[in-house]
Amino acid sequence: MTTIRLAHLYPEYLNIYADRGNIAVLTRRAELRGHSLAIEAVSVGDALRPGEHDLVYIGGGQDREQTLVAPDLAAKSDALHEIAAGGAALLAVCGGYQLLGRGYRGRDGSEMLGVGLFPHETVAGERRLIGDVLLDCELEPGLRRTVAGFENHAGRTKLDAGAEPLGRVIAGFGNDGESGFEGCRVGRALGTYLHGPLLPRNPWLADLLLSFAIAHASGSEPMPLEPLPDRLEAVAHDVAAARARSRGGRF
Amino acid sequence: MSVRLSLECAAARAVGRLSRAAGKGGGTTLPGKLLWKLDPGAIDALAARLPLGSALVSATNGKTTTTAMAASILRSRHRLAWNSSGANLTSGVASTLLAAPDAELALLEVDEAALPEILRRTKTGVVSLGNLFRDQLDRYGELEIVAERWRAAIAALSPTTTLVVNADDPVVAELASDRNRVVRFGIDDPAHARVSLQHAADSKYCVRCGQPYVYDAAYVGHLGAYRCEACGHCRPPLDVAARRIELDGLAGSSFDLATPSGTARVQLALPGLYNVYNALAAAALAYALAIPLDDIVSGLEGFTAAFGRFERIEADDREVVMLLIKNPAGANEVVRTLVDAETPAVVVVALNDAVADGRDVSWIWDVDFEPLLERVERVVVTGERAAELGLRFVYGGLAESALDVVEPLGEALTRGLELVPAGGRLVVLPTYTAMLALRAIATERGLVRPYWERA
């Protein structure tokens, strides 16, 4: 079947919120459908070559690690734009989501330039936004589904007017704690603050990313993947969703 | 003591007795909470009464065990005010000082976030800093934030305070770089180094210049003999070291304890390299308090286990071994110890998500559970977030047929014991509140005594 070529950016720097859980889910769910994932770690100093990847993953790190990768990521900016424009799928979580926006302004006034793939800007806030989150998403027309995750970020991310969020906040803080938006979507590129990790308890989102990646690899339109039982996934989602409803979005 | 303080103390102690009488637990933090409400300065006054001052122990991992080991060494010489149940926030410290009016020395395990305030309020003679790992990011924020607070607190310390630091942790060792009175401890035995840094290793980049460290030996997480090839920063020389370490599975370990006052062989009744670090921290603390080497060795050898960290419970003709897990670095060492020993056939893993466990359960994905999953026959997952653990293990390669999901802790314990043959051993790996609940269940079943009734 299809070999999905995944570029995992800075795995040894940006790995704090269980990012490898997301990779494990993508791998297993691809394999259960007869596909395979070929994972390439692309780190500081490594070349990121457009056309060689169907899926790009960038995770979150602590401030120190993010500062260490930022200059290298800036050098990969053109390649990332080209990859996204070429229709490859992309998932950016937390720190990676911030770095793929236009920039980040710290509490000390320092400016970190971003890649500008997502139409947003981030400014560090005083208190960290920490807790369980539940989102209402409509990434395919007419198909509304929820995402349950956990957020922990000092940054307040403002989407440009008209930009598409990943979802609307049912419970939790989201991008900035006030807009009601969480994450951002540009074509097949998805960005979010939610970890937990994101994909194990939101398997539909993993499958959507895989369908984008398979479409890119095979040069066809995205097709839904055959369903899996996902019983534990559903329980985990429901428990996390209940947590968000009862305690998300509060300091 | 002032009249006001006496009255406050009397009232707070009475609350502790009421709490125990009402069966609400050990009453270990309630009196302190009340005292704290009545008079935040009371801790300063209570600590100032101690003729030998205070010795504090903080770390992400091992602080309860390290403090208990230090107590085992120190209590033959000094009357201690020791927070043995792990009540390590300001209220717990207040309760401990309140409950020990005749103490000579306070020996206090202190929460990482509470350390700056408690350093400020107690007359601290010695402070031991063990390690900093990623832990409960939902509560503490990032590791660097904790390090920064510690840095500021240390800068404000009297020059007569002795710092005991783990030289093998680059961030912690650096905290003592410009202090005069320092005791540095670490492991010096490359035979026990890991082949490579673990997935969740934290402080991998030079604290001075940001380049990746080269590890001549990595022992536990990012703890080890590191050096930066770019700027030359490296692990400082060790004052107190463990050499020629021998690990004997769950039965314990032994090592040469090298100190400036001599070297002696230590037989430890606790498993794993991480407990060698705890023993080193306790030994270095005792050394800083001028305790002779013979007393240090006998104190370490006489020590069995700290509350809930490593417990053996008899359950009729089976044995339950409970090992606390709470963050990636600690859990990795528990897994390594189990795999290095005779890997158990059945493991119960319990995940809760109360504040004391960490509301964010994503850390379970940063634990290297895979070596255990490859070897066990059956895993029972339990606790409020049992399904999350189930996903972690199934996506980590465990066959679904080898997984039982049993949310209620008591039922999971029963199920685990059913799966173990008579004479066998059930290993239970709980998070903090799951450990408390499982102990309560074991107590109800007549298997263990409550912690405040023990020595």
HADDOCK unambig.tbl for C-alpha pairs under 7 A between the chains (distance, minus, plus):
assign (segid A and resid 17 and name CA) (segid B and resid 362 and name CA) 6.04 0.50 0.50
assign (segid A and resid 17 and name CA) (segid B and resid 363 and name CA) 6.93 0.50 0.50
assign (segid A and resid 18 and name CA) (segid B and resid 362 and name CA) 5.64 0.50 0.50
assign (segid A and resid 18 and name CA) (segid B and resid 363 and name CA) 6.36 0.50 0.50
assign (segid A and resid 18 and name CA) (segid B and resid 365 and name CA) 5.04 0.50 0.50
assign (segid A and resid 18 and name CA) (segid B and resid 366 and name CA) 5.48 0.50 0.50
assign (segid A and resid 21 and name CA) (segid B and resid 365 and name CA) 5.74 0.50 0.50
assign (segid A and resid 24 and name CA) (segid B and resid 395 and name CA) 6.17 0.50 0.50
assign (segid A and resid 25 and name CA) (segid B and resid 395 and name CA) 6.31 0.50 0.50
assign (segid A and resid 28 and name CA) (segid B and resid 395 and name CA) 6.81 0.50 0.50
assign (segid A and resid 62 and name CA) (segid B and resid 142 and name CA) 6.25 0.50 0.50
assign (segid A and resid 130 and name CA) (segid B and resid 138 and name CA) 6.10 0.50 0.50
assign (segid A and resid 150 and name CA) (segid B and resid 360 and name CA) 6.64 0.50 0.50
assign (segid A and resid 152 and name CA) (segid B and resid 138 and name CA) 6.52 0.50 0.50
assign (segid A and resid 196 and name CA) (segid B and resid 360 and name CA) 6.83 0.50 0.50
assign (segid A and resid 196 and name CA) (segid B and resid 361 and name CA) 6.47 0.50 0.50
assign (segid A and resid 196 and name CA) (segid B and resid 362 and name CA) 4.40 0.50 0.50
assign (segid A and resid 197 and name CA) (segid B and resid 362 and name CA) 5.67 0.50 0.50
assign (segid A and resid 200 and name CA) (segid B and resid 391 and name CA) 6.74 0.50 0.50
assign (segid A and resid 232 and name CA) (segid B and resid 387 and name CA) 5.72 0.50 0.50
assign (segid A and resid 232 and name CA) (segid B and resid 391 and name CA) 6.69 0.50 0.50
assign (segid A and resid 233 and name CA) (segid B and resid 391 and name CA) 6.95 0.50 0.50
assign (segid A and resid 235 and name CA) (segid B and resid 387 and name CA) 6.26 0.50 0.50
assign (segid A and resid 236 and name CA) (segid B and resid 387 and name CA) 5.10 0.50 0.50
assign (segid A and resid 236 and name CA) (segid B and resid 388 and name CA) 5.45 0.50 0.50
